[in-house]
Amino acid sequence: MTDKREPDMAQTRERIDGYLHRSGLSSRSPRVVPLTGDASDRRYFRILTPGAPSIVLSLHSGRFDYKTLPFLNVARLLAQMPVPIPEILGHADDLGVLALEDLGDVTLQAHLGAATPAEHAALYRQSVALVATMQRRGAELDSADYMPYGIAFDVEKLTWEMDFFIKHFLEAYRGLVLSLSARDALRAEFAILVEILASEPRVLCHRDYHSRNLMLHNGKLFIIDFQDARMGPDTYDMVSLLRDSYVDLPESTVDELIAYFLALKGTTEQADEFRRRFDLMALQRNLKALGTFGFQTTARRNPVYIQYIPRTLRYVRTNLEAVPHFSRLADLLSIHVEEFR
């Protein structure tokens, strides 16, 4: 049987070789090493060249226009704050190739297994401080020149994410056949949640700020995968970090980091009020994450995310218990998901 991946692999190598030739690296006997990808359709390769720093090539699904590339646009914004991000080293629009500074292989998630409690606490405080900086400087740098200021977690986007959960987790992954009345009942409850979240004041959000998108390099954290940044609630990135599907954090640590975040912001909001809004945001985001994991497993045939589903289900149950005025939603979800009963 012919391996259907062979033409794609050949085309991928042709694109990589094309960039190496144009950049002059091909004459230096480079070694190409595939890297673990993310949930997007981009692929990553490390280029090891004798006597020179390694670089990473990000291969997009097709050609792009560098001048309008969201990654570049958001990178320019973040560089002004400044917060640490990888340097862009080159590009080939027709090949769909972006060359980036190599930050190594140590994500915050990977490092935590080897970190001492003191190191663990320090890294998370750094992570929270970066959120506070993005929100504060994001407000100061607001400009139509930057894409994130023109898109938001509005009713349409948040509703789409809840429908994504129904379609890809409940139906595709769990194999449920929902009646029209059951679907409408869920969507009615989701609509209440979405309206509350969409009505909150908006700040600049990374959108996917978790332990796999924070890299430890030369002793400090770098932010990656920021091209989908947009405006949203000030709880959003904190939820991504502290209700992270890839990491368990003690509840005492979550409380301490929320208090630290509020202190950095200098807000008069009480911790319990922020925590109320935090729990609502966590409920929506963790449900959306289940949709993503279901989609990756069933549509992309990528089973790596199955291992993160139990933790995320546990988060949703905790979130539902923390927001008793959504008891109707809890009842409806428990009908379809045994982990919520």
N, C-alpha and C positions, 0 to 999 in steps of 0.2 A: 504493500500500500504506500502511495506517495505521501510524504509528510507535508501537509498543507502549510506548515510554518516555514518551509525552506525558501520559497520566493520572498516572503516577508523578511526573513533573516538576511537573505542576500541583499535585498534593497536597503535594509538598515545598515549593513556593513558598507555598502556603496555610498550612503550618505555620510557615514563617519569618515570613510577614506577621502571623500570629496572635501570635507572640512579640513582634515589633516593636511591634505595637499595644498589647499589654498592658504592655510595659515603657516606653511613652511615646516610643520611638525613631522610630516611624513619622512623627511630625510634624516630624522634623528632616531629612527627605530623605536617608535612608540609602541607600548603594549596597551591593548584595549581590554578593560575589565568591566563586565556588566555589573550594575548595582541593583539592589532591591528597589523596586518602584513604589509608588504610592497608589492611591485609589483613582488617580487620573489616567488619561490615556498617554501621558508622557513616559518616556523611558530614559534611563540615566546610565552613563558609562564613564568610568574613570580612565583618563589617559595618563599613563605612566611613561615619562620620558627621562632617560638617563641624564643625570646632572642638572635637572630642572624640576621646579615644583610641579606636582600633578595638577590636573584640571579636571573638571567634570563637564561632560557634554549632556545637555538636556535635549532630547529629540522629541519634538512635537509631532502630532499626528499628520501634519502636512505643512506646507509653506506658510509663512506669516509675513506681515509687514512690521519690521522692527520698530518703526516710529510710532505705531499704534498698538504695540504689544502691551497688554495689561501688566505683565510682569515688570516691564521697563518703566511704565508709567507709575506704578506703585513704588517701585524701587527708588525712583527719583524723589517721591514724597517722603519715604522713610529715611532716606539719606539726609534730608534736610533737618530732621528732628534733633540730633541723629540717633537712630537705633542701629545696632549691628546687624548687617545683612551681607550675604555673599557679593563679592564684586563681579560685575559682568565683564568678561574678558574678550568677548568676540561674538559674532553671529554670522549665519549664512541663511538669509531669508528663504531663498528658493529650496534649500535643503531642509528647512525647518529645524535648524540647529542653533542652540544658544550655548555658549561656553561660559562656565562659571568658576569662580574660585572654589577650590576643593576644601571643604570644611571637615573632612574626615568622615568617620563612621559612627561617632559616639553621639547619639541622640540623648536628650534628657532621660527618656525612658530607659535606654541601655545603661546609662551611667548610674542610675539609682540603685541597681543591684550591687554595685561595688562601693557606693558612697557611705561614709559614716553619717550618723544622725546629724552632726553639725554641718557637714557638707550638703546633705539633703536639704536641710532647712535654708541654708544660704542660697542654694540654687533656686529654690522656689521663691524666696524673697526677691532674687534678681528677676525672675520671671514676672512676678506681680509688679515690680517696679517698671518693667518695660511696658506693661499694659497701661499703667498710670501715665507714662510718658507719651505713648501713642494717643491716649485720649486727650491729654492736655495740649500737646503740640499739634495734634490733629485739628483741634478747634482753632488754634492760632493760624494754621496754614491753609485753612479752608479756601478752596479755589476751584472754579470750574475747569481749570487746566488738568485736574486730577480726577480720574474715573471714579474713585470710591465715593466722592461727594455727590455723584449723580445717581447712585443706586443705594437701595436700603432694604433692610428687613421690614418690608411693608406687609400689608394684609395679603397681597397677591403672592409674595415670595414665601411667607410663613405658611400660608394655606397650601401652596404647592408642596412644601416639605411634608406636611401632614398627610396629604394625599399619597405622597411617595411612600410613607410608612405603611399606609393601608395596602397599596399595590404590591410593594416589594418585600415587606416583612410578613404581614398577615396573610396575604393571598399567595404570593410566589414562594416565599420561604417556608411558611407554616402550612401552606396548602389549603387555606380556608376558602370556602365559597360563601361570601357574604350576601345576604338578601339586600334588596334595595332599602328596606326599612332599617336594617342594621347599619348599613353604610351611612344613611342619612342621619341616624341618631349619633353616630360617632362624629360625623362632620359638623353637626350642630354644636356639639360640645367643644370640638377643636376651634370652631369659629369664635366662641367666647374667649378662649385662651389667646387666640391670635389677635383679636381686637385689643385685648389688654396690653400685650407685648408691643404691638405696632404703634400704640398710642404713647409709648414712653419717649421722653426726650432722647435724641440720637447722638451718639459719639462715633468716632472712627473705630471700626472693629477689624481685626485681622481676619476673622471669620472661621479659622480652623486652628486656633491657638492651643495646641496640646503638646504632650511630651515627645511626640514623634516629629514635630515641626520646630523644635528647639534643639540646636546642635551645640555641643560643647567643644570649643576649639580654642587652643592656646589659653585655656583657663577662664574663658568667658562664654556666655551664651550668645548664639546667633539665631536670628529668626529666618525661617525659610517658608516656602509655599504660601506666599502672601498675595498672590496675583488676584485673588477673589475678594480682597478687602472691600468693605462697604460700610454704610452707616447703620447703627442699630443701638439697642439698649446698652447702658454701661455695664450691665451684668454679663453680657454675651461672652466676651473673652475670658472673664473670670470663671464662668461656668465651664467653658471649653477646657480650661486648665485644671480646675478643682473637681469637676465631675467627668474626668477623663476616662474614656472607655479602656485605655491601655494601662492605667495605673490605679492602684488603691491608695487612698490617702486617709489617715485617721481623721475622724470628725473633729478632734481637737485641733489638728493641723489646719483643716479647712476654716475653722473659726478664727484661728490666729492670723491666717493669711488674709481673710476678709477684713479683720480689724486693721491689719497693716495697710491694706489697700485704701481703706477709708481714711486712715491717717495721712497717707501720701496725697490723697485728693484734697484733704483739708475740708471735707464736707461736714455739714451739720446734721446730715442724715444719721439716724440711730442705726446701730448694727442690726437690730431685729427687723427694722423696716427694709433695709437692704437685703437681709436674708430672706424675707418674704418674696421680694422681687426676684432674687437669685433662684429660689426654688421653683418659681413659675417658669423662668427661662430655662432652667435645667430640665424641667419636664418636657418642654417642647424640643430642646436640642437632643436629648437622649432618645426620644422617639424618632427624631429624624435620623440619628445615628443608626438605629435599628433598621431603618429603611435602607440606608447606605450599605450596611453589612448584608442585608438580604439581597440587594441588587448585585453586589460584588459576587456573592455566592451563586446566585441563580442565573443572572444575565451574563456576567463576565466569567463565570466558571472559575472563580478565584476563591478557594476555600480558606485562605489564611485568616479571614476576619471572623470565622465561626467561633474561634477561641475567645473573642471579646464580647460575644453576645450575652453570656450569663452575667457578666459584671454590669453590662448596660441595662439588662432587664432588672437587676437588683437596684440600680440607680432609679429607674422609673418607678419601681414600687416604693422606694423611699420618698421620692418626689411626690407621689400621689398621697402618701400618708402625711406629708408636710403641708399639703394644701387641701384641707378638709372641705372647702367650698367647691371643690371639683369632685365630690363624692359620686356624682352621677357619672362622670367620665371614668372614675375608678371602677364603678360597677359594670359599665359597658365593656371596658377593656378586659376585666376579669372573666367575662363570658367567653372571650376569644383566646386569652393568653393565661394558661394555668399558673404561670409564675406570679401573677398578680392576685391570685385568690387568697 
